Amino acid sequence: MSLKGKKIAVGLTGGIACYKVPYLVRALRKAEAEVVVIMTEAATKFITPLTLETVSDNPVAIEMFPDGEYVSTRHIDLAESPDLHVIAPATANLLGKVANGICDDLLTTVICAAAGPVMIAPAMNVHMWANPITQANFERLKELGYLFVDPGEGEMACDDYGVGRMAEPDVIFDAITAFFSRKPKKKVLTGKRFLVTAGATHEPIDPVRFITNRSSGRMGYALAEAAVALGAETTLISGPVSLKPPPGVKLIAVESTAEMARAVKREFKTSDCLIMAAAPADYAPVSRAGQKIKKSSDALKLDLSPTVDILREVGKLKRDDQRVIGFALETENGLANARRKLKEKNLDMIVLNSPGEQTGFDHDTNAVTVLMPGKRPVYIALATKKVISGKLLDYVARLL
């Protein structure tokens, strides 16, 4: 996509991920955007302003009141003239300042005065990201309308592993182009009732242990949010997750696969469409111990029995005016297995994905393949789950 005529301000704060930002700026310039860079003093410790001046073809702004320069109300010009502000990397410190209206340097002052949209790509140590204060600032900024390119999971410069790495430059670039290419969403699903499932289920072994999987629920929650945005009356049936339900969604919390199955069957009767994004357990212990099983030197054997196949059961109940969408996470023979499930479970669409470094369970990004009866598979490239959800809902709307 061409970004010709668009002015983008890129702000850098102090983090090792600064070294990736020239690649983002270069991609924006190749797309014909005008780019102006704002750096904090800490950011200049990780990468030189000269590098960013070279790739942006513009002077870099650092100090609020630099000596020997006429700046006057430069911070207001930097706040008002860009079509989009992008902060990458954004430290925990930056999130805290912006969330609380602190303006103690040029970048935070510009962001405070920004009349237009602000997109933030956080980058920090896994423990800093998990800190409840950071998460509270993150949630507050989202509620206030700030856009986020969520951090990814992986190895960090400090040798820790987890969520906190800044999204890769190409992912941020895609988020920027998606922002500029977006069109006002018509409420095409107004009057429709959507049922979405999300997350893993817990199958108890004893009062303190259970069988589960790594599903975070992010895909299902993003789909529910997208359905509401398109006007659908949306019910979300969720296993245990650490996510807040999107505004406007009716939440039904469940724990086991059996509970999810009962809720789905009950709610499906009055639904126009079911999107089964949850990852219910395939097996459950035959019996649950009444007390905690004590550890011993002996091997422990668990007898497991298959759980109810919710999609298969719903496929049998589906009326001609209803649509059922399934998900398939496969590690081998993906297309063949997805096609088999599409047919055997009487689905209208199935979404195939695979576990990987940036896809599948417990990631903010995904890449999927959409399969429908009698049509060629459609591949949707790596993007945030929010972006993926919007594209999937476009296909679902057509089915309805």
C-alpha positions as a Python dict, from the first residue, in 0.01 Angstrom:
ca = {
    (1, 'M'): (0, 0, 0),
    (2, 'S'): (123, 351, -78),
    (3, 'L'): (136, 593, 214),
    (4, 'K'): (195, 891, -10),
    (5, 'G'): (70, 1209, 150),
    (6, 'K'): (74, 1061, 500),
    (7, 'K'): (291, 1211, 772),
    (8, 'I'): (397, 973, 1048),
    (9, 'A'): (583, 1067, 1365),
    (10, 'V'): (791, 781, 1504),
    (11, 'G'): (891, 811, 1869),
    (12, 'L'): (1170, 605, 2027),
    (13, 'T'): (1228, 547, 2398),
    (14, 'G'): (1523, 383, 2570),
    (15, 'G'): (1534, 13, 2489),
    (16, 'I'): (1749, -233, 2298),
    (17, 'A'): (1468, -271, 2042),
    (18, 'C'): (1570, 73, 1909),
    (19, 'Y'): (1803, -108, 1670),
    (20, 'K'): (1499, -241, 1479),
    (21, 'V'): (1336, 97, 1421),
    (22, 'P'): (1544, 206, 1117),
    (23, 'Y'): (1396, -92, 931),
    (24, 'L'): (1046, 35, 1012),
    (25, 'V'): (1130, 392, 910),
    (26, 'R'): (1287, 270, 587),
    (27, 'A'): (974, 67, 505),
    (28, 'L'): (756, 371, 568),
    (29, 'R'): (972, 586, 344),
    (30, 'K'): (961, 321, 70),
    (31, 'A'): (582, 342, 96),
    (32, 'E'): (623, 717, 30),
    (33, 'A'): (525, 834, 378),
    (34, 'E'): (686, 1144, 528),
    (35, 'V'): (850, 1040, 854),
    (36, 'V'): (966, 1260, 1139),
    (37, 'V'): (1148, 1097, 1431),
    (38, 'I'): (1134, 1200, 1797),
    (39, 'M'): (1380, 1042, 2040),
    (40, 'T'): (1414, 1052, 2415),
    (41, 'E'): (1761, 1108, 2558),
    (42, 'A'): (1763, 743, 2669),
    (43, 'A'): (1691, 627, 2314),
    (44, 'T'): (2005, 803, 2189),
    (45, 'K'): (2207, 569, 2411),
    (46, 'F'): (2095, 273, 2198),
    (47, 'I'): (2104, 420, 1845),
    (48, 'T'): (2239, 743, 1702),
    (49, 'P'): (2013, 1024, 1580),
    (50, 'L'): (2227, 1035, 1264),
    (51, 'T'): (2109, 686, 1168),
    (52, 'L'): (1745, 788, 1195),
    (53, 'E'): (1802, 1119, 1020),
    (54, 'T'): (1956, 925, 731),
    (55, 'V'): (1672, 676, 690),
    (56, 'S'): (1395, 932, 754),
    (57, 'D'): (1551, 1212, 550),
    (58, 'N'): (1444, 1454, 823),
    (59, 'P'): (1604, 1611, 1131),
    (60, 'V'): (1552, 1415, 1453),
    (61, 'A'): (1386, 1599, 1742),
    (62, 'I'): (1526, 1517, 2088),
    (63, 'E'): (1535, 1809, 2330),
    (64, 'M'): (1243, 2021, 2435),
    (65, 'F'): (1458, 2337, 2439),
    (66, 'P'): (1777, 2276, 2237),
    (67, 'D'): (2042, 2547, 2251),
    (68, 'G'): (2082, 2764, 1943),
    (69, 'E'): (1756, 2658, 1778),
    (70, 'Y'): (1428, 2845, 1741),
    (71, 'V'): (1172, 2598, 1872),
    (72, 'S'): (886, 2815, 2004),
    (73, 'T'): (582, 2585, 1978),
    (74, 'R'): (757, 2306, 1790),
    (75, 'H'): (604, 2048, 2024),
    (76, 'I'): (257, 2157, 1913),
    (77, 'D'): (350, 2132, 1546),
    (78, 'L'): (491, 1784, 1608),
    (79, 'A'): (168, 1695, 1788),
    (80, 'E'): (-78, 1832, 1535),
    (81, 'S'): (80, 1785, 1193),
    (82, 'P'): (128, 1402, 1178),
    (83, 'D'): (-157, 1179, 1064),
    (84, 'L'): (-37, 913, 1306),
    (85, 'H'): (206, 893, 1597),
    (86, 'V'): (387, 561, 1645),
    (87, 'I'): (594, 494, 1958),
    (88, 'A'): (835, 206, 1905),
    (89, 'P'): (984, 88, 2127),
    (90, 'A'): (767, 206, 2415),
    (91, 'T'): (906, 133, 2761),
    (92, 'A'): (712, 69, 3081),
    (93, 'N'): (819, 417, 3183),
    (94, 'L'): (659, 568, 2873),
    (95, 'L'): (331, 380, 2930),
    (96, 'G'): (319, 506, 3287),
    (97, 'K'): (385, 865, 3187),
    (98, 'V'): (130, 877, 2907),
    (99, 'A'): (-135, 697, 3115),
    (100, 'N'): (-97, 956, 3390),
    (101, 'G'): (-48, 1272, 3182),
    (102, 'I'): (317, 1327, 3272),
    (103, 'C'): (501, 1545, 3019),
    (104, 'D'): (865, 1572, 3124),
    (105, 'D'): (1037, 1548, 2785),
    (106, 'L'): (965, 1632, 2422),
    (107, 'L'): (810, 1298, 2329),
    (108, 'T'): (564, 1277, 2619),
    (109, 'T'): (470, 1643, 2568),
    (110, 'V'): (400, 1578, 2199),
    (111, 'I'): (190, 1271, 2280),
    (112, 'C'): (-7, 1462, 2543),
    (113, 'A'): (-86, 1732, 2287),
    (114, 'A'): (-156, 1492, 2000),
    (115, 'A'): (-504, 1544, 1862),
    (116, 'G'): (-484, 1243, 1633),
    (117, 'P'): (-432, 868, 1683),
    (118, 'V'): (-135, 724, 1871),
    (119, 'M'): (-7, 370, 1809),
    (120, 'I'): (219, 211, 2070),
    (121, 'A'): (452, -89, 2037),
    (122, 'P'): (563, -183, 2390),
    (123, 'A'): (904, -341, 2452),
    (124, 'M'): (1040, -446, 2790),
    (125, 'N'): (1154, -731, 3010),
    (126, 'V'): (898, -1005, 3069),
    (127, 'H'): (866, -920, 3439),
    (128, 'M'): (822, -550, 3364),
    (129, 'W'): (546, -633, 3115),
    (130, 'A'): (376, -866, 3365),
    (131, 'N'): (394, -608, 3644),
    (132, 'P'): (34, -527, 3745),
    (133, 'I'): (109, -154, 3734),
    (134, 'T'): (229, -182, 3373),
    (135, 'Q'): (-75, -390, 3283),
    (136, 'A'): (-306, -137, 3449),
    (137, 'N'): (-146, 144, 3246),
    (138, 'F'): (-176, -70, 2931),
    (139, 'E'): (-547, -134, 2993),
    (140, 'R'): (-614, 232, 3075),
    (141, 'L'): (-452, 350, 2754),
    (142, 'K'): (-654, 100, 2550),
    (143, 'E'): (-973, 221, 2716),
    (144, 'L'): (-874, 578, 2623),
    (145, 'G'): (-845, 481, 2256),
    (146, 'Y'): (-469, 438, 2215),
    (147, 'L'): (-380, 178, 1953),
    (148, 'F'): (-140, -104, 2038),
    (149, 'V'): (81, -345, 1849),
    (150, 'D'): (115, -595, 2129),
    (151, 'P'): (457, -730, 2227),
    (152, 'G'): (559, -1076, 2115),
    (153, 'E'): (700, -1374, 2301),
    (154, 'G'): (1059, -1488, 2278),
    (155, 'E'): (1413, -1465, 2408),
    (156, 'M'): (1524, -1126, 2534),
    (157, 'A'): (1855, -942, 2551),
    (158, 'C'): (1871, -1019, 2925),
    (159, 'D'): (1835, -1394, 2846),
    (160, 'D'): (1485, -1408, 2997),
    (161, 'Y'): (1213, -1569, 2787),
    (162, 'G'): (852, -1457, 2767),
    (163, 'V'): (618, -1183, 2649),
    (164, 'G'): (768, -836, 2618),
    (165, 'R'): (967, -828, 2294),
    (166, 'M'): (871, -545, 2062),
    (167, 'A'): (673, -663, 1761),
    (168, 'E'): (890, -704, 1452),
    (169, 'P'): (913, -402, 1217),
    (170, 'D'): (708, -574, 946),
    (171, 'V'): (425, -643, 1194),
    (172, 'I'): (424, -277, 1303),
    (173, 'F'): (434, -167, 939),
    (174, 'D'): (134, -390, 863),
    (175, 'A'): (-54, -238, 1156),
    (176, 'I'): (20, 111, 1023),
    (177, 'T'): (-93, 29, 670),
    (178, 'A'): (-403, -144, 808),
    (179, 'F'): (-481, 172, 1003),
    (180, 'F'): (-465, 390, 694),
    (181, 'S'): (-649, 145, 471),
    (182, 'R'): (-935, 92, 713),
    (183, 'K'): (-1280, 198, 611),
    (184, 'P'): (-1564, 278, 847),
    (185, 'K'): (-1715, -58, 928),
    (186, 'K'): (-2076, -87, 828),
    (187, 'K'): (-2288, -261, 1089),
    (188, 'V'): (-2342, -550, 849),
    (189, 'L'): (-2425, -794, 1129),
    (190, 'T'): (-2694, -581, 1292),
    (191, 'G'): (-2981, -807, 1393),
    (192, 'K'): (-2763, -1119, 1394),
    (193, 'R'): (-2688, -1322, 1705),
    (194, 'F'): (-2334, -1451, 1736),
    (195, 'L'): (-2205, -1716, 1971),
    (196, 'V'): (-1826, -1728, 2017),
    (197, 'T'): (-1622, -1969, 2230),
    (198, 'A'): (-1273, -1898, 2357),
    (199, 'G'): (-991, -2034, 2567),
    (200, 'A'): (-896, -2374, 2703),
    (201, 'T'): (-1098, -2589, 2942),
    (202, 'H'): (-983, -2746, 3269),
    (203, 'E'): (-1046, -3114, 3335),
    (204, 'P'): (-988, -3182, 3708),
    (205, 'I'): (-760, -3462, 3827),
    (206, 'D'): (-795, -3375, 4195),
    (207, 'P'): (-887, -3056, 4385),
    (208, 'V'): (-561, -2881, 4282),
    (209, 'R'): (-459, -3032, 3946),
    (210, 'F'): (-619, -3039, 3605),
    (211, 'I'): (-555, -3122, 3238),
    (212, 'T'): (-555, -2828, 2999),
    (213, 'N'): (-368, -2680, 2701),
    (214, 'R'): (-189, -2356, 2615),
    (215, 'S'): (-480, -2166, 2460),
    (216, 'S'): (-488, -1806, 2588),
    (217, 'G'): (-833, -1721, 2450),
    (218, 'R'): (-700, -1417, 2261),
    (219, 'M'): (-837, -1528, 1923),
    (220, 'G'): (-1188, -1590, 2054),
    (221, 'Y'): (-1197, -1263, 2247),
    (222, 'A'): (-1077, -1073, 1938),
    (223, 'L'): (-1349, -1240, 1729),
    (224, 'A'): (-1617, -1147, 1982),
    (225, 'E'): (-1492, -787, 1978),
    (226, 'A'): (-1501, -783, 1597),
    (227, 'A'): (-1855, -924, 1592),
    (228, 'V'): (-1979, -650, 1826),
    (229, 'A'): (-1808, -386, 1611),
    (230, 'L'): (-2010, -511, 1314),
    (231, 'G'): (-2336, -483, 1506),
    (232, 'A'): (-2393, -843, 1615),
    (233, 'E'): (-2552, -930, 1948),
    (234, 'T'): (-2266, -1139, 2081),
    (235, 'T'): (-2239, -1403, 2352),
    (236, 'L'): (-1893, -1523, 2453),
    (237, 'I'): (-1855, -1862, 2621),
    (238, 'S'): (-1510, -1867, 2775),
    (239, 'G'): (-1292, -2113, 2957),
    (240, 'P'): (-1060, -1983, 3232),
    (241, 'V'): (-846, -1702, 3084),
    (242, 'S'): (-675, -1385, 3209),
    (243, 'L'): (-858, -1155, 2966),
    (244, 'K'): (-1130, -897, 3013),
    (245, 'P'): (-1440, -950, 2798),
    (246, 'P'): (-1481, -689, 2524),
    (247, 'P'): (-1740, -416, 2587),
    (248, 'G'): (-2088, -509, 2471),
    (249, 'V'): (-2036, -885, 2500),
    (250, 'K'): (-2244, -1117, 2717),
    (251, 'L'): (-1995, -1344, 2896),
    (252, 'I'): (-2068, -1701, 3008),
    (253, 'A'): (-1775, -1843, 3206),
    (254, 'V'): (-1723, -2217, 3211),
    (255, 'E'): (-1447, -2448, 3329),
    (256, 'S'): (-1480, -2796, 3180),
    (257, 'T'): (-1551, -2920, 2829),
    (258, 'A'): (-1882, -3066, 2948),
    (259, 'E'): (-1985, -2726, 3086),
    (260, 'M'): (-1887, -2558, 2760),
    (261, 'A'): (-2083, -2815, 2560),
    (262, 'R'): (-2398, -2758, 2765),
    (263, 'A'): (-2368, -2381, 2732),
    (264, 'V'): (-2307, -2399, 2356),
    (265, 'K'): (-2604, -2627, 2294),
    (266, 'R'): (-2830, -2404, 2502),
    (267, 'E'): (-2720, -2075, 2340),
    (268, 'F'): (-2690, -2210, 1986),
    (269, 'K'): (-3067, -2258, 1958),
    (270, 'T'): (-3118, -1882, 1926),
    (271, 'S'): (-2792, -1799, 1744),
    (272, 'D'): (-2737, -1723, 1377),
    (273, 'C'): (-2370, -1816, 1388),
    (274, 'L'): (-2134, -2010, 1615),
    (275, 'I'): (-1760, -1944, 1596),
    (276, 'M'): (-1589, -2224, 1790),
    (277, 'A'): (-1249, -2064, 1861),
    (278, 'A'): (-1207, -2237, 2197),
    (279, 'A'): (-968, -2526, 2249),
    (280, 'P'): (-1163, -2764, 2473),
    (281, 'A'): (-973, -3060, 2613),
    (282, 'D'): (-1002, -3376, 2404),
    (283, 'Y'): (-967, -3606, 2706),
    (284, 'A'): (-1068, -3592, 3071),
    (285, 'P'): (-985, -3814, 3370),
    (286, 'V'): (-1237, -4096, 3412),
    (287, 'S'): (-1263, -4010, 3781),
    (288, 'R'): (-1160, -3716, 3999),
    (289, 'A'): (-983, -3779, 4327),
    (290, 'G'): (-1164, -3628, 4622),
    (291, 'Q'): (-840, -3524, 4790),
    (292, 'K'): (-502, -3406, 4658),
    (293, 'I'): (-306, -3700, 4521),
    (294, 'K'): (10, -3724, 4728),
    (295, 'K'): (343, -3743, 4550),
    (296, 'S'): (526, -4072, 4586),
    (297, 'S'): (806, -4265, 4418),
    (298, 'D'): (552, -4481, 4235),
    (299, 'A'): (443, -4406, 3878),
    (300, 'L'): (102, -4243, 3850),
    (301, 'K'): (-136, -4362, 3583),
    (302, 'L'): (-443, -4167, 3478),
    (303, 'D'): (-733, -4325, 3294),
    (304, 'L'): (-863, -4078, 3039),
    (305, 'S'): (-1181, -4086, 2835),
    (306, 'P'): (-1271, -3872, 2531),
    (307, 'T'): (-1470, -3558, 2599),
    (308, 'V'): (-1774, -3458, 2397),
    (309, 'D'): (-1693, -3328, 2047),
    (310, 'I'): (-1883, -3000, 2066),
    (311, 'L'): (-1847, -2910, 1699),
    (312, 'R'): (-1965, -3251, 1584),
    (313, 'E'): (-2270, -3233, 1811),
    (314, 'V'): (-2358, -2880, 1701),
    (315, 'G'): (-2312, -2978, 1336),
    (316, 'K'): (-2592, -3231, 1381),
    (317, 'L'): (-2820, -2967, 1530),
    (318, 'K'): (-2750, -2692, 1275),
    (319, 'R'): (-3047, -2551, 1088),
    (320, 'D'): (-3029, -2431, 728),
    (321, 'D'): (-3034, -2068, 845),
    (322, 'Q'): (-2742, -2115, 1087),
    (323, 'R'): (-2367, -2106, 1022),
    (324, 'V'): (-2098, -2289, 1219),
    (325, 'I'): (-1731, -2192, 1203),
    (326, 'G'): (-1460, -2418, 1343),
    (327, 'F'): (-1090, -2389, 1415),
    (328, 'A'): (-823, -2652, 1355),
    (329, 'L'): (-477, -2631, 1506),
    (330, 'E'): (-261, -2888, 1329),
    (331, 'T'): (106, -2984, 1351),
    (332, 'E'): (105, -3209, 1040),
    (333, 'N'): (-108, -3267, 728),
    (334, 'G'): (-288, -2945, 810),
    (335, 'L'): (-493, -2895, 494),
    (336, 'A'): (-596, -3261, 473),
    (337, 'N'): (-702, -3273, 838),
    (338, 'A'): (-887, -2942, 815),
    (339, 'R'): (-1076, -3051, 504),
    (340, 'R'): (-1176, -3374, 678),
    (341, 'K'): (-1308, -3185, 981),
    (342, 'L'): (-1490, -2937, 757),
    (343, 'K'): (-1686, -3221, 599),
    (344, 'E'): (-1729, -3461, 889),
    (345, 'K'): (-1851, -3193, 1130),
    (346, 'N'): (-2086, -3024, 882),
    (347, 'L'): (-1911, -2687, 908),
    (348, 'D'): (-1957, -2382, 687),
    (349, 'M'): (-1597, -2269, 737),
    (350, 'I'): (-1288, -2388, 918),
    (351, 'V'): (-984, -2182, 1013),
    (352, 'L'): (-654, -2369, 1002),
    (353, 'N'): (-353, -2256, 1203),
    (354, 'S'): (-35, -2411, 1338),
    (355, 'P'): (178, -2357, 1650),
    (356, 'G'): (493, -2156, 1585),
    (357, 'E'): (715, -1877, 1712),
    (358, 'Q'): (451, -1614, 1628),
    (359, 'T'): (140, -1822, 1561),
    (360, 'G'): (-106, -2047, 1739),
    (361, 'F'): (-158, -2067, 2113),
    (362, 'D'): (-45, -1797, 2354),
    (363, 'H'): (61, -1542, 2091),
    (364, 'D'): (-75, -1200, 1996),
    (365, 'T'): (-18, -1273, 1626),
    (366, 'N'): (-136, -1549, 1397),
    (367, 'A'): (-139, -1666, 1036),
    (368, 'V'): (-433, -1875, 917),
    (369, 'T'): (-583, -2052, 619),
    (370, 'V'): (-959, -2029, 560),
    (371, 'L'): (-1135, -2329, 407),
    (372, 'M'): (-1497, -2341, 288),
    (373, 'P'): (-1684, -2616, 101),
    (374, 'G'): (-1623, -2604, -272),
    (375, 'K'): (-1378, -2313, -257),
    (376, 'R'): (-1003, -2276, -272),
    (377, 'P'): (-820, -2222, 57),
    (378, 'V'): (-744, -1858, 138),
    (379, 'Y'): (-425, -1777, 328),
    (380, 'I'): (-419, -1479, 565),
    (381, 'A'): (-61, -1376, 638),
    (382, 'L'): (91, -1308, 980),
    (383, 'A'): (-83, -1023, 1160),
    (384, 'T'): (-222, -941, 1502),
    (385, 'K'): (-516, -1152, 1610),
    (386, 'K'): (-731, -839, 1605),
    (387, 'V'): (-649, -786, 1236),
    (388, 'I'): (-700, -1157, 1161),
    (389, 'S'): (-1038, -1147, 1338),
    (390, 'G'): (-1158, -857, 1127),
    (391, 'K'): (-1069, -1041, 808),
    (392, 'L'): (-1236, -1363, 927),
    (393, 'L'): (-1557, -1174, 1014),
    (394, 'D'): (-1566, -1039, 658),
    (395, 'Y'): (-1588, -1398, 531),
    (396, 'V'): (-1845, -1492, 794),
    (397, 'A'): (-2061, -1190, 703),
    (398, 'R'): (-2069, -1310, 343),
    (399, 'L'): (-2177, -1657, 455),
    (400, 'L'): (-2468, -1500, 640),
}
